[in-house]
């Protein structure tokens, strides 16, 4: 009897020690934008600590720079646009996306207030971060839907705040963003309404990190989903998290941003493989099989595990999707 009791205590202690071990996990995020909000919610809700993760956030502008940091070992996990990881995988980089925060792009094409319709964008300039970035791809896709792809110039300006500053100084006619400008602007169209499949913010790692740290990444995704659940069920707390990371305090802006992230952040954060052909187009990759690339660069197995366990369903109930 004593041996049985002693064994039970030992198993409990080992399990407890594994769960509460808090090795640092370095996570980068590529933009100060609403599409990143899900991962911020995991920190703001206390879910990381609950699952024994000592997360260190690092802001690294642009998906491409995040990829370099990930491959160089400066970070363990990146949260960035899908274009960066797909581009790197095409060139042989051993990277894999284990989740997607948003599969629909809720980015709005904001233009100067004197522009009343799409036709007035002809021969104008839109700001993007970099060629090859998500802002480049999405701006092109939106302009294509509007029949303006060949009539508007895209100008790379660096990171997101630089694009916003250029818009506020009227150096550009418009920009595609999840963040409403501080100055007067006209919302011309939302990309999510144009049936564009494009993962806005993926969670990516190296293949070796996934293989050797799967248990840690399971904790990470459990914490992530719990953070999103907090966002869905506790608006006041979620708005405080948004205010801290977006560095904005105006109530109208925060209310609009909360509505956006609550609407478009995935409850079941699978990477949608249907986006791969679109991403390949902007890589100008010829002879690449989209299905083969999807199998290489996407690993939804941890998310699928959480679905099978009904972990996500229990958190969201009727809100699950």
VEXROMI-869388 format. One record per residue (C-alpha): residue number from 1; chain; x, y, z. Coordinates in pm, 1 decimal, m for minus. Example, Ala and Ser with C-alpha at 12.3 -4.5 7.8 and 13.67 -1.06 7.14 Angstrom:
% residues 2
rec nr->1&kette->A&X->1230.0&Y->m450.0&Z->780.0 $
rec nr->2&kette->A&X->1367.0&Y->m106.0&Z->714.0 $
END
This chain:
% residues 321
rec nr->1&kette->A&X->0.0&Y->0.0&Z->0.0 $
rec nr->2&kette->A&X->278.2&Y->238.1&Z->93.8 $
rec nr->3&kette->A&X->466.2&Y->153.9&Z->m228.0 $
rec nr->4&kette->A&X->154.2&Y->228.0&Z->m431.2 $
rec nr->5&kette->A&X->100.8&Y->558.2&Z->m254.5 $
rec nr->6&kette->A&X->466.1&Y->649.7&Z->m293.1 $
rec nr->7&kette->A&X->456.3&Y->574.7&Z->m665.3 $
rec nr->8&kette->A&X->146.6&Y->790.4&Z->m707.7 $
rec nr->9&kette->A&X->318.1&Y->1082.0&Z->m533.4 $
rec nr->10&kette->A&X->627.5&Y->1038.7&Z->m750.8 $
rec nr->11&kette->A&X->420.0&Y->1041.1&Z->m1070.6 $
rec nr->12&kette->A&X->236.5&Y->1354.6&Z->m951.9 $
rec nr->13&kette->A&X->561.4&Y->1533.7&Z->m869.3 $
rec nr->14&kette->A&X->716.5&Y->1447.4&Z->m1206.4 $
rec nr->15&kette->A&X->404.7&Y->1561.6&Z->m1390.0 $
rec nr->16&kette->A&X->385.6&Y->1881.3&Z->m1187.1 $
rec nr->17&kette->A&X->751.8&Y->1958.0&Z->m1243.8 $
rec nr->18&kette->A&X->715.4&Y->1911.1&Z->m1619.8 $
rec nr->19&kette->A&X->406.8&Y->2135.5&Z->m1631.8 $
rec nr->20&kette->A&X->551.4&Y->2417.5&Z->m1423.3 $
rec nr->21&kette->A&X->898.9&Y->2419.3&Z->m1579.7 $
rec nr->22&kette->A&X->938.9&Y->2771.9&Z->m1715.5 $
rec nr->23&kette->A&X->1222.9&Y->2769.0&Z->m1963.9 $
rec nr->24&kette->A&X->1235.8&Y->3093.4&Z->m2162.3 $
rec nr->25&kette->A&X->1056.9&Y->3088.7&Z->m2497.0 $
rec nr->26&kette->A&X->1157.9&Y->3370.8&Z->m2728.8 $
rec nr->27&kette->A&X->869.9&Y->3477.9&Z->m2952.7 $
rec nr->28&kette->A&X->896.4&Y->3753.2&Z->m3212.4 $
rec nr->29&kette->A&X->610.8&Y->3939.8&Z->m3376.2 $
rec nr->30&kette->A&X->645.2&Y->4120.8&Z->m3705.8 $
rec nr->31&kette->A&X->400.2&Y->4409.8&Z->m3679.0 $
rec nr->32&kette->A&X->223.1&Y->4635.9&Z->m3434.8 $
rec nr->33&kette->A&X->m111.2&Y->4549.5&Z->m3587.6 $
rec nr->34&kette->A&X->m443.9&Y->4393.1&Z->m3500.5 $
rec nr->35&kette->A&X->m371.4&Y->4067.0&Z->m3683.3 $
rec nr->36&kette->A&X->m105.0&Y->3991.0&Z->m3420.3 $
rec nr->37&kette->A&X->m350.4&Y->4031.8&Z->m3130.7 $
rec nr->38&kette->A&X->m413.6&Y->3663.3&Z->m3057.7 $
rec nr->39&kette->A&X->m62.5&Y->3599.0&Z->m2929.6 $
rec nr->40&kette->A&X->m75.1&Y->3917.5&Z->m2720.0 $
rec nr->41&kette->A&X->m392.8&Y->3789.5&Z->m2556.3 $
rec nr->42&kette->A&X->m213.3&Y->3475.0&Z->m2440.7 $
rec nr->43&kette->A&X->30.7&Y->3694.9&Z->m2251.5 $
rec nr->44&kette->A&X->m230.4&Y->3941.5&Z->m2126.0 $
rec nr->45&kette->A&X->m459.0&Y->3665.5&Z->m1999.1 $
rec nr->46&kette->A&X->m182.9&Y->3497.2&Z->m1800.2 $
rec nr->47&kette->A&X->m221.2&Y->3180.6&Z->m2010.7 $
rec nr->48&kette->A&X->150.7&Y->3153.2&Z->m2084.5 $
rec nr->49&kette->A&X->236.0&Y->3142.7&Z->m1714.7 $
rec nr->50&kette->A&X->m51.1&Y->2904.8&Z->m1648.3 $
rec nr->51&kette->A&X->100.8&Y->2659.3&Z->m1894.2 $
rec nr->52&kette->A&X->452.4&Y->2695.4&Z->m1756.5 $
rec nr->53&kette->A&X->593.6&Y->2919.9&Z->m2027.1 $
rec nr->54&kette->A&X->831.9&Y->3207.6&Z->m1960.5 $
rec nr->55&kette->A&X->772.5&Y->3401.4&Z->m2281.1 $
rec nr->56&kette->A&X->1000.2&Y->3679.5&Z->m2395.2 $
rec nr->57&kette->A&X->839.0&Y->3891.5&Z->m2668.2 $
rec nr->58&kette->A&X->1058.0&Y->4061.4&Z->m2929.9 $
rec nr->59&kette->A&X->929.7&Y->4305.3&Z->m3191.3 $
rec nr->60&kette->A&X->1110.1&Y->4243.5&Z->m3522.3 $
rec nr->61&kette->A&X->958.7&Y->4433.4&Z->m3817.5 $
rec nr->62&kette->A&X->893.0&Y->4238.0&Z->m4140.5 $
rec nr->63&kette->A&X->839.7&Y->3868.7&Z->m4202.8 $
rec nr->64&kette->A&X->1171.2&Y->3832.3&Z->m4384.8 $
rec nr->65&kette->A&X->1371.4&Y->3963.2&Z->m4090.3 $
rec nr->66&kette->A&X->1179.7&Y->3731.3&Z->m3857.6 $
rec nr->67&kette->A&X->1271.5&Y->3436.0&Z->m4078.4 $
rec nr->68&kette->A&X->1639.1&Y->3530.9&Z->m4056.6 $
rec nr->69&kette->A&X->1617.4&Y->3557.2&Z->m3677.2 $
rec nr->70&kette->A&X->1443.7&Y->3219.0&Z->m3656.7 $
rec nr->71&kette->A&X->1700.2&Y->3045.5&Z->m3876.8 $
rec nr->72&kette->A&X->1983.1&Y->3214.3&Z->m3688.8 $
rec nr->73&kette->A&X->1855.5&Y->3093.0&Z->m3351.0 $
rec nr->74&kette->A&X->1792.2&Y->3439.9&Z->m3207.4 $
rec nr->75&kette->A&X->1426.6&Y->3347.1&Z->m3151.5 $
rec nr->76&kette->A&X->1236.1&Y->3021.5&Z->m3104.0 $
rec nr->77&kette->A&X->897.2&Y->3113.0&Z->m3251.6 $
rec nr->78&kette->A&X->791.8&Y->3379.1&Z->m3498.3 $
rec nr->79&kette->A&X->449.9&Y->3537.1&Z->m3543.7 $
rec nr->80&kette->A&X->449.5&Y->3699.5&Z->m3884.8 $
rec nr->81&kette->A&X->291.9&Y->3712.1&Z->m4228.2 $
rec nr->82&kette->A&X->263.2&Y->3386.9&Z->m4419.8 $
rec nr->83&kette->A&X->461.3&Y->3518.2&Z->m4717.0 $
rec nr->84&kette->A&X->789.6&Y->3514.2&Z->m4524.6 $
rec nr->85&kette->A&X->779.9&Y->3149.8&Z->m4425.0 $
rec nr->86&kette->A&X->656.8&Y->3030.1&Z->m4765.2 $
rec nr->87&kette->A&X->926.2&Y->3229.2&Z->m4943.8 $
rec nr->88&kette->A&X->1194.1&Y->3082.0&Z->m4719.0 $
rec nr->89&kette->A&X->1061.3&Y->2727.6&Z->m4758.9 $
rec nr->90&kette->A&X->1075.7&Y->2765.6&Z->m5137.1 $
rec nr->91&kette->A&X->1447.3&Y->2832.9&Z->m5101.2 $
rec nr->92&kette->A&X->1501.0&Y->2524.6&Z->m4886.8 $
rec nr->93&kette->A&X->1473.6&Y->2674.9&Z->m4538.6 $
rec nr->94&kette->A&X->1355.7&Y->2411.3&Z->m4285.7 $
rec nr->95&kette->A&X->1062.4&Y->2612.5&Z->m4152.6 $
rec nr->96&kette->A&X->707.6&Y->2510.5&Z->m4072.7 $
rec nr->97&kette->A&X->386.6&Y->2693.2&Z->m3976.7 $
rec nr->98&kette->A&X->209.4&Y->2526.3&Z->m3684.0 $
rec nr->99&kette->A&X->m89.1&Y->2763.2&Z->m3665.5 $
rec nr->100&kette->A&X->m253.2&Y->3065.3&Z->m3824.9 $
rec nr->101&kette->A&X->m404.3&Y->3349.8&Z->m3624.2 $
rec nr->102&kette->A&X->m610.1&Y->3483.1&Z->m3915.1 $
rec nr->103&kette->A&X->m689.9&Y->3309.9&Z->m4244.6 $
rec nr->104&kette->A&X->m900.7&Y->3594.5&Z->m4380.3 $
rec nr->105&kette->A&X->m732.0&Y->3932.8&Z->m4424.7 $
rec nr->106&kette->A&X->m940.7&Y->4197.8&Z->m4244.4 $
rec nr->107&kette->A&X->m722.0&Y->4473.3&Z->m4380.4 $
rec nr->108&kette->A&X->m889.4&Y->4790.1&Z->m4496.1 $
rec nr->109&kette->A&X->m779.2&Y->5004.9&Z->m4785.5 $
rec nr->110&kette->A&X->m775.5&Y->5351.0&Z->m4628.4 $
rec nr->111&kette->A&X->m740.7&Y->5648.5&Z->m4863.4 $
rec nr->112&kette->A&X->m718.3&Y->6023.2&Z->m4821.5 $
rec nr->113&kette->A&X->m1064.2&Y->6170.2&Z->m4741.6 $
rec nr->114&kette->A&X->m1087.1&Y->6357.5&Z->m5072.5 $
rec nr->115&kette->A&X->m1078.9&Y->6026.1&Z->m5262.9 $
rec nr->116&kette->A&X->m1441.1&Y->5919.4&Z->m5303.2 $
rec nr->117&kette->A&X->m1409.4&Y->5597.8&Z->m5501.6 $
rec nr->118&kette->A&X->m1171.2&Y->5343.7&Z->m5658.5 $
rec nr->119&kette->A&X->m1150.9&Y->5530.4&Z->m5991.5 $
rec nr->120&kette->A&X->m984.1&Y->5823.9&Z->m5819.0 $
rec nr->121&kette->A&X->m691.5&Y->5596.9&Z->m5721.5 $
rec nr->122&kette->A&X->m570.1&Y->5579.4&Z->m6081.2 $
rec nr->123&kette->A&X->m211.8&Y->5709.0&Z->m6114.5 $
rec nr->124&kette->A&X->m187.1&Y->5737.9&Z->m5736.4 $
rec nr->125&kette->A&X->59.1&Y->5579.2&Z->m5488.8 $
rec nr->126&kette->A&X->m17.4&Y->5327.7&Z->m5213.7 $
rec nr->127&kette->A&X->229.3&Y->5262.0&Z->m4934.9 $
rec nr->128&kette->A&X->351.3&Y->4911.9&Z->m4845.6 $
rec nr->129&kette->A&X->622.1&Y->4790.9&Z->m4609.3 $
rec nr->130&kette->A&X->842.1&Y->4594.2&Z->m4851.6 $
rec nr->131&kette->A&X->815.8&Y->4416.5&Z->m5182.3 $
rec nr->132&kette->A&X->749.3&Y->4050.4&Z->m5108.4 $
rec nr->133&kette->A&X->569.8&Y->4134.7&Z->m4783.6 $
rec nr->134&kette->A&X->209.2&Y->4065.7&Z->m4689.4 $
rec nr->135&kette->A&X->123.9&Y->4432.4&Z->m4750.9 $
rec nr->136&kette->A&X->263.7&Y->4400.5&Z->m5103.5 $
rec nr->137&kette->A&X->67.3&Y->4082.8&Z->m5181.8 $
rec nr->138&kette->A&X->m258.8&Y->4201.4&Z->m5028.9 $
rec nr->139&kette->A&X->m239.9&Y->4547.0&Z->m5187.8 $
rec nr->140&kette->A&X->m189.7&Y->4381.5&Z->m5526.1 $
rec nr->141&kette->A&X->m479.4&Y->4139.1&Z->m5470.3 $
rec nr->142&kette->A&X->m716.3&Y->4417.0&Z->m5362.3 $
rec nr->143&kette->A&X->m617.0&Y->4639.3&Z->m5654.7 $
rec nr->144&kette->A&X->m673.0&Y->4343.9&Z->m5886.7 $
rec nr->145&kette->A&X->m1023.6&Y->4295.1&Z->m5750.1 $
rec nr->146&kette->A&X->m1087.6&Y->4665.2&Z->m5811.2 $
rec nr->147&kette->A&X->m945.6&Y->4648.0&Z->m6164.9 $
rec nr->148&kette->A&X->m661.6&Y->4885.0&Z->m6071.7 $
rec nr->149&kette->A&X->m356.4&Y->4658.5&Z->m6050.9 $
rec nr->150&kette->A&X->m182.3&Y->4827.4&Z->m6344.1 $
rec nr->151&kette->A&X->m297.7&Y->5179.2&Z->m6261.5 $
rec nr->152&kette->A&X->m160.1&Y->5227.9&Z->m5909.1 $
rec nr->153&kette->A&X->202.1&Y->5246.5&Z->m5791.5 $
rec nr->154&kette->A&X->312.4&Y->5058.8&Z->m5477.9 $
rec nr->155&kette->A&X->588.7&Y->5228.3&Z->m5278.5 $
rec nr->156&kette->A&X->790.8&Y->5036.8&Z->m5012.7 $
rec nr->157&kette->A&X->842.9&Y->5248.7&Z->m4700.9 $
rec nr->158&kette->A&X->978.5&Y->5009.5&Z->m4436.5 $
rec nr->159&kette->A&X->788.8&Y->4902.0&Z->m4126.5 $
rec nr->160&kette->A&X->418.4&Y->4963.4&Z->m4059.9 $
rec nr->161&kette->A&X->459.0&Y->5286.8&Z->m3853.6 $
rec nr->162&kette->A&X->653.1&Y->5442.2&Z->m4143.5 $
rec nr->163&kette->A&X->366.8&Y->5367.6&Z->m4382.6 $
rec nr->164&kette->A&X->118.3&Y->5519.3&Z->m4139.5 $
rec nr->165&kette->A&X->334.5&Y->5830.0&Z->m4097.8 $
rec nr->166&kette->A&X->357.5&Y->5873.6&Z->m4475.1 $
rec nr->167&kette->A&X->m21.1&Y->5852.2&Z->m4499.7 $
rec nr->168&kette->A&X->m69.7&Y->6108.5&Z->m4222.6 $
rec nr->169&kette->A&X->171.2&Y->6344.8&Z->m4400.9 $
rec nr->170&kette->A&X->m21.0&Y->6291.3&Z->m4728.0 $
rec nr->171&kette->A&X->287.4&Y->6150.2&Z->m4900.9 $
rec nr->172&kette->A&X->77.6&Y->5856.6&Z->m5025.4 $
rec nr->173&kette->A&X->m284.6&Y->5831.1&Z->m5137.0 $
rec nr->174&kette->A&X->m363.3&Y->5520.9&Z->m4936.6 $
rec nr->175&kette->A&X->m251.3&Y->5208.9&Z->m4753.9 $
rec nr->176&kette->A&X->m383.5&Y->4867.6&Z->m4660.5 $
rec nr->177&kette->A&X->m384.9&Y->4815.8&Z->m4284.1 $
rec nr->178&kette->A&X->m568.7&Y->4669.8&Z->m3985.9 $
rec nr->179&kette->A&X->m513.7&Y->4991.0&Z->m3790.3 $
rec nr->180&kette->A&X->m742.4&Y->5287.0&Z->m3852.1 $
rec nr->181&kette->A&X->m540.8&Y->5604.5&Z->m3915.1 $
rec nr->182&kette->A&X->m534.0&Y->5873.4&Z->m3648.0 $
rec nr->183&kette->A&X->m613.8&Y->6143.8&Z->m3902.8 $
rec nr->184&kette->A&X->m929.5&Y->6166.4&Z->m4119.0 $
rec nr->185&kette->A&X->m939.4&Y->5889.9&Z->m4379.1 $
rec nr->186&kette->A&X->m1189.5&Y->5710.1&Z->m4598.9 $
rec nr->187&kette->A&X->m1229.2&Y->5332.7&Z->m4568.0 $
rec nr->188&kette->A&X->m1260.4&Y->5230.6&Z->m4931.7 $
rec nr->189&kette->A&X->m1286.1&Y->4850.6&Z->m4905.2 $
rec nr->190&kette->A&X->m1206.9&Y->4562.4&Z->m4669.8 $
rec nr->191&kette->A&X->m1009.5&Y->4272.4&Z->m4818.1 $
rec nr->192&kette->A&X->m1206.1&Y->4018.9&Z->m4613.6 $
rec nr->193&kette->A&X->m1515.5&Y->4115.4&Z->m4812.7 $
rec nr->194&kette->A&X->m1342.4&Y->4035.8&Z->m5143.0 $
rec nr->195&kette->A&X->m1306.0&Y->3658.7&Z->m5089.2 $
rec nr->196&kette->A&X->m926.9&Y->3664.9&Z->m5066.8 $
rec nr->197&kette->A&X->m774.5&Y->3360.0&Z->m4892.1 $
rec nr->198&kette->A&X->m456.5&Y->3480.7&Z->m4724.5 $
rec nr->199&kette->A&X->m323.7&Y->3383.3&Z->m4378.3 $
rec nr->200&kette->A&X->m243.5&Y->3714.6&Z->m4213.9 $
rec nr->201&kette->A&X->m42.2&Y->3598.2&Z->m3916.4 $
rec nr->202&kette->A&X->109.8&Y->3253.6&Z->m3878.7 $
rec nr->203&kette->A&X->298.2&Y->3095.5&Z->m3589.3 $
rec nr->204&kette->A&X->617.6&Y->2946.8&Z->m3730.4 $
rec nr->205&kette->A&X->917.0&Y->2747.7&Z->m3606.7 $
rec nr->206&kette->A&X->1206.0&Y->2551.1&Z->m3750.1 $
rec nr->207&kette->A&X->1138.8&Y->2185.6&Z->m3822.1 $
rec nr->208&kette->A&X->1408.1&Y->2084.0&Z->m3571.7 $
rec nr->209&kette->A&X->1250.2&Y->2294.5&Z->m3296.4 $
rec nr->210&kette->A&X->913.7&Y->2129.6&Z->m3360.3 $
rec nr->211&kette->A&X->1068.1&Y->1783.7&Z->m3342.6 $
rec nr->212&kette->A&X->1265.3&Y->1843.7&Z->m3023.5 $
rec nr->213&kette->A&X->1022.6&Y->2077.5&Z->m2842.5 $
rec nr->214&kette->A&X->678.7&Y->1951.8&Z->m2940.0 $
rec nr->215&kette->A&X->555.8&Y->1944.5&Z->m2578.8 $
rec nr->216&kette->A&X->654.6&Y->2311.2&Z->m2538.1 $
rec nr->217&kette->A&X->472.0&Y->2405.5&Z->m2856.9 $
rec nr->218&kette->A&X->163.5&Y->2216.4&Z->m2739.6 $
rec nr->219&kette->A&X->169.2&Y->2435.8&Z->m2427.0 $
rec nr->220&kette->A&X->215.6&Y->2741.3&Z->m2646.5 $
rec nr->221&kette->A&X->m90.4&Y->2665.8&Z->m2860.3 $
rec nr->222&kette->A&X->m303.3&Y->2576.2&Z->m2558.0 $
rec nr->223&kette->A&X->m208.1&Y->2911.7&Z->m2406.9 $
rec nr->224&kette->A&X->m275.7&Y->3085.6&Z->m2736.5 $
rec nr->225&kette->A&X->m626.2&Y->2937.9&Z->m2768.0 $
rec nr->226&kette->A&X->m702.3&Y->3026.4&Z->m2404.6 $
rec nr->227&kette->A&X->m586.9&Y->3382.5&Z->m2472.5 $
rec nr->228&kette->A&X->m820.6&Y->3409.5&Z->m2770.0 $
rec nr->229&kette->A&X->m1102.5&Y->3268.7&Z->m2554.8 $
rec nr->230&kette->A&X->m1035.7&Y->3543.3&Z->m2299.4 $
rec nr->231&kette->A&X->m1054.5&Y->3797.7&Z->m2580.0 $
rec nr->232&kette->A&X->m1387.9&Y->3661.6&Z->m2698.3 $
rec nr->233&kette->A&X->m1546.0&Y->3643.9&Z->m2351.5 $
rec nr->234&kette->A&X->m1388.4&Y->3942.8&Z->m2170.1 $
rec nr->235&kette->A&X->m1391.7&Y->4258.0&Z->m2381.5 $
rec nr->236&kette->A&X->m1271.5&Y->4493.6&Z->m2107.4 $
rec nr->237&kette->A&X->m961.0&Y->4289.6&Z->m2038.1 $
rec nr->238&kette->A&X->m892.6&Y->4236.4&Z->m2407.6 $
rec nr->239&kette->A&X->m918.0&Y->4609.6&Z->m2481.9 $
rec nr->240&kette->A&X->m655.1&Y->4680.6&Z->m2216.4 $
rec nr->241&kette->A&X->m419.5&Y->4434.9&Z->m2385.7 $
rec nr->242&kette->A&X->m480.8&Y->4598.9&Z->m2724.9 $
rec nr->243&kette->A&X->m418.5&Y->4944.9&Z->m2581.0 $
rec nr->244&kette->A&X->m84.8&Y->4833.8&Z->m2435.7 $
rec nr->245&kette->A&X->52.5&Y->4673.0&Z->m2751.7 $
rec nr->246&kette->A&X->m97.5&Y->4911.1&Z->m3007.3 $
rec nr->247&kette->A&X->0.5&Y->5213.6&Z->m2795.7 $
rec nr->248&kette->A&X->m335.2&Y->5379.7&Z->m2848.0 $
rec nr->249&kette->A&X->m583.2&Y->5484.7&Z->m2582.2 $
rec nr->250&kette->A&X->m873.0&Y->5643.4&Z->m2773.6 $
rec nr->251&kette->A&X->m1189.1&Y->5445.1&Z->m2691.3 $
rec nr->252&kette->A&X->m1345.5&Y->5457.0&Z->m3039.9 $
rec nr->253&kette->A&X->m1032.7&Y->5318.0&Z->m3202.9 $
rec nr->254&kette->A&X->m996.7&Y->5043.7&Z->m2942.2 $
rec nr->255&kette->A&X->m1362.4&Y->4946.2&Z->m2971.1 $
rec nr->256&kette->A&X->m1336.8&Y->4918.8&Z->m3350.3 $
rec nr->257&kette->A&X->m1012.4&Y->4722.4&Z->m3325.5 $
rec nr->258&kette->A&X->m1160.4&Y->4484.7&Z->m3069.8 $
rec nr->259&kette->A&X->m1454.8&Y->4416.1&Z->m3300.5 $
rec nr->260&kette->A&X->m1213.3&Y->4340.7&Z->m3583.5 $
rec nr->261&kette->A&X->m991.2&Y->4099.5&Z->m3390.3 $
rec nr->262&kette->A&X->m1288.4&Y->3926.6&Z->m3226.4 $
rec nr->263&kette->A&X->m1447.6&Y->3874.6&Z->m3566.0 $
rec nr->264&kette->A&X->m1147.0&Y->3752.7&Z->m3763.2 $
rec nr->265&kette->A&X->m912.0&Y->3580.2&Z->m3517.6 $
rec nr->266&kette->A&X->m943.5&Y->3205.5&Z->m3567.9 $
rec nr->267&kette->A&X->m1081.5&Y->2998.7&Z->m3280.7 $
rec nr->268&kette->A&X->m934.3&Y->2687.0&Z->m3442.2 $
rec nr->269&kette->A&X->m603.0&Y->2825.4&Z->m3569.8 $
rec nr->270&kette->A&X->m531.4&Y->2595.0&Z->m3863.0 $
rec nr->271&kette->A&X->m325.0&Y->2725.2&Z->m4152.9 $
rec nr->272&kette->A&X->m550.5&Y->2712.9&Z->m4460.0 $
rec nr->273&kette->A&X->m352.3&Y->2538.1&Z->m4739.3 $
rec nr->274&kette->A&X->m575.0&Y->2697.2&Z->m5004.7 $
rec nr->275&kette->A&X->m365.2&Y->3011.4&Z->m4965.8 $
rec nr->276&kette->A&X->m46.6&Y->2846.9&Z->m5094.4 $
rec nr->277&kette->A&X->m118.1&Y->2899.7&Z->m5469.7 $
rec nr->278&kette->A&X->m175.8&Y->3271.6&Z->m5403.7 $
rec nr->279&kette->A&X->147.1&Y->3299.0&Z->m5207.3 $
rec nr->280&kette->A&X->336.2&Y->3118.0&Z->m5482.5 $
rec nr->281&kette->A&X->214.8&Y->3373.3&Z->m5735.0 $
rec nr->282&kette->A&X->397.3&Y->3650.8&Z->m5554.7 $
rec nr->283&kette->A&X->713.6&Y->3445.0&Z->m5536.3 $
rec nr->284&kette->A&X->701.3&Y->3409.5&Z->m5914.6 $
rec nr->285&kette->A&X->779.8&Y->3044.3&Z->m5854.2 $
rec nr->286&kette->A&X->745.1&Y->2826.8&Z->m6162.1 $
rec nr->287&kette->A&X->705.1&Y->2451.1&Z->m6163.7 $
rec nr->288&kette->A&X->631.0&Y->2433.9&Z->m5791.6 $
rec nr->289&kette->A&X->356.3&Y->2195.6&Z->m5683.4 $
rec nr->290&kette->A&X->135.6&Y->2382.8&Z->m5436.4 $
rec nr->291&kette->A&X->16.5&Y->2065.4&Z->m5261.3 $
rec nr->292&kette->A&X->372.0&Y->1942.3&Z->m5213.6 $
rec nr->293&kette->A&X->480.9&Y->2276.7&Z->m5074.0 $
rec nr->294&kette->A&X->179.6&Y->2287.4&Z->m4839.9 $
rec nr->295&kette->A&X->271.8&Y->1944.2&Z->m4702.3 $
rec nr->296&kette->A&X->625.4&Y->2069.4&Z->m4640.3 $
rec nr->297&kette->A&X->553.2&Y->2407.3&Z->m4484.3 $
rec nr->298&kette->A&X->227.4&Y->2344.8&Z->m4292.7 $
rec nr->299&kette->A&X->192.6&Y->2126.5&Z->m3983.6 $
rec nr->300&kette->A&X->m153.9&Y->2151.9&Z->m3827.9 $
rec nr->301&kette->A&X->m103.1&Y->1838.2&Z->m3615.9 $
rec nr->302&kette->A&X->m96.2&Y->2015.9&Z->m3278.6 $
rec nr->303&kette->A&X->m410.1&Y->2213.0&Z->m3361.9 $
rec nr->304&kette->A&X->m575.8&Y->1891.7&Z->m3480.5 $
rec nr->305&kette->A&X->m480.8&Y->1729.6&Z->m3149.9 $
rec nr->306&kette->A&X->m650.2&Y->2010.8&Z->m2956.1 $
rec nr->307&kette->A&X->m960.2&Y->1967.4&Z->m3171.2 $
rec nr->308&kette->A&X->m969.2&Y->1590.6&Z->m3107.3 $
rec nr->309&kette->A&X->m936.8&Y->1652.0&Z->m2733.5 $
rec nr->310&kette->A&X->m1228.8&Y->1900.1&Z->m2758.7 $
rec nr->311&kette->A&X->m1000.4&Y->2150.4&Z->m2587.7 $
rec nr->312&kette->A&X->m1108.4&Y->2430.5&Z->m2822.2 $
rec nr->313&kette->A&X->m1475.7&Y->2337.2&Z->m2814.7 $
rec nr->314&kette->A&X->m1483.3&Y->2350.8&Z->m2433.6 $
rec nr->315&kette->A&X->m1339.1&Y->2702.6&Z->m2433.7 $
rec nr->316&kette->A&X->m1561.3&Y->2853.7&Z->m2700.3 $
rec nr->317&kette->A&X->m1884.0&Y->2653.7&Z->m2701.2 $
rec nr->318&kette->A&X->m2106.9&Y->2797.6&Z->m2974.4 $
rec nr->319&kette->A&X->m1829.8&Y->3041.9&Z->m3069.7 $
rec nr->320&kette->A&X->m1604.3&Y->2761.2&Z->m3194.9 $
rec nr->321&kette->A&X->m1518.6&Y->2763.2&Z->m3565.1 $
END
